[in-house]
Amino acid sequence: MKRSNEFSVRPASQKKRRVVIRWLDASASLWNETNYARRQKFLNDESVWSADTGRLEGKYKGVLSSSVAQQIIRKNSEAWRSFFSLNEKYHAGKLNEKPSLPRYWGDEEDGSV
């Protein structure tokens, strides 16, 4: 089992708060756009790995930095690999519940992304 850490961020000023919110919004948007591109490939019976993630990385590296953008795309790749692995187990009869596609990121309470 993997361990996750949860923490609170308390920016020292309104300006820093806006920067953090911009960074979080960009992170969620990059994840969602990457996921959308891969979903479209999957639903059209194409390889999800052929989605143009390089273009998306370039779009967000100004806000997130290149390394952070790459890491978000890698995490999305992990989610898709997990989906395919679970899907194989489901079709082999090793799982009862059909796995769902990787989900989008957002705040369910206020509907923001």
N, C-alpha and C positions, 0 to 999 in steps of 0.2 A: 504494500500500500504506500502511495506517495504522501508526503507530508506537505501541507500548505500552511502558510503563515498569513494571518490577517492583521492589519494595523490601520491606525487612523492617521491621516495627514492633516496637520493644522498649520496652514501657511501663515507666515508672520504679518502679511499685509494683504490688502485687496488685490494689488497688482500681482503678487505671487499666487494668490488664490485663482485669479483669472488664467495665469499661465498653467497651473495644475489642471484646471478644468479643460483648457484647450488641449493639453497633452492627453488627458483621459478621453476626450471626445475623438481626437485623432486616432488613438489606439483602437477604440471601438469601431470607428468608421473603416479603418484599414482591415480589421478582422472581418467586418460585415461585407465589405466589397470583395475581399479575397474569397470568402465563403460563397457569396453570390455567384462570382465567376466560376467557381468550381461546381456549384450546384447546377448551373446552366449546362456546363459540359456533361455532368453526370446524367441529367435529365434528357440530354440529346444523344445519349449513348456514345459520348466521346470521353477521352481520358481526362480526368480531373487535373492531371499533372501538366496538361497543355495550356491551362489558363495562364494568361499573361500577368504573372505576379511581379515581374520586373518593372512593368509600367506602374503598378500600384506602389511598389517600394519607392520609385522615383517621385511619385506624387506626394508621399507623406514624409520623406526623409528630411525635408526642411523643418518640419515641426518636431518629428520624433528622433531624428538622427538615423543614419543608415543602419547602424547595428540594431537599434530597437525595432525598426521596421522589419528587418530580416528576422529577428527573433519572433515577432508576432506572426509572420508568415510561416515560420518553422512550426510554431505551436498549432497553427491551423492545419498544417500538413500532418502533424501528429494526430489531430482529431479525425482527419479523414482516413489515415492508416488504421486507427482504432475502429472506425466505422466499418471499413472493408474486412478487417479481421473478425469482428463480431458478426458481420453479414455472412461470412463463410461458415462460421460455427452454427448460425441459425439455419442455413440451408443444409448443413450436414446433420441437423437434428440434435445438436448439442445445446441449443438455447431454445427456450419456449417463446420468449418475446422477440418480435422482430425489432432490430435496432433502428433508431431514427437517425436521420442525417444530422451532421453537426449543426448546432443551433447558432443563431445570431446573438450578438451581445447587445445589451441595453438594460435600461432600468424599467422593470415591469410596473413599478408604482406610478411613475409619471410618464411613461411611454417614450422617454428620451433614448437616444442612441448614443 
